Amino acid sequence: MKGEPLTLALVVLGVPAFIYLFWVVHRALDRVCVWHARKFCRRASLEICRVRWQPAFEKSGLKTESTLVQLDCFDALKQRKLVLLLVWPFGVRDLVSDDEYPESYDEQWPQTCA
């Protein structure tokens, strides 16, 4: 009977703290992946205008440890490019696509530049 209030207090305080810690780690890993993508574009002499990212999934629907980072960039000739990278916390895994930027794609982006 003496341990019940302590157990209840640990559950009441521990569960929200664990959820918050999980969220902080998740956001930090996303930022690390975006940092790697930005570094990749700087090395390729691309000027970044906007960035967005989402989790990468396998064909079966399972989430992988990687993140898909999409960058709206300008190349050395000031032409817009849409670069899609597969990134994980230790670096860029794959250049998924490096295409010309379709003008109709602007409606899908947030309005502010990163």
C-alpha positions, 0 to 999 in steps of 0.5 A: 500500500505504501508504494502505490502513490509513488508508482502513480506519481511516476506514471503521471509524471513519467509518461508525459516526460517520455513523450516530450523527450521522444518528440525532442529527439525526433525533431533533433534528428530531422534537423540533423538530416536537413543539415546534411541535405543543406551541406550536400547542396552547398558542395554542389554549388546550389543556392537553397530557397526552400526546404521541406522533409518527410519520413521515408517509407519502404514499399511495404509501408514500414517507416525507415530510419531515413528522411526524404528532404526536398530542396528548392534550389538555384544552380550556378546559372540561376535556374531553379532545380528541385532536388530530392535526397534520401538522408539519415542522421549520418549523411546523405544516402542517395540522390533520388532526383535532381530535376528542373523545377516545375512552375506548377509545383509552387502551390504545394510549397509553404509561402515563406523561404527557409 
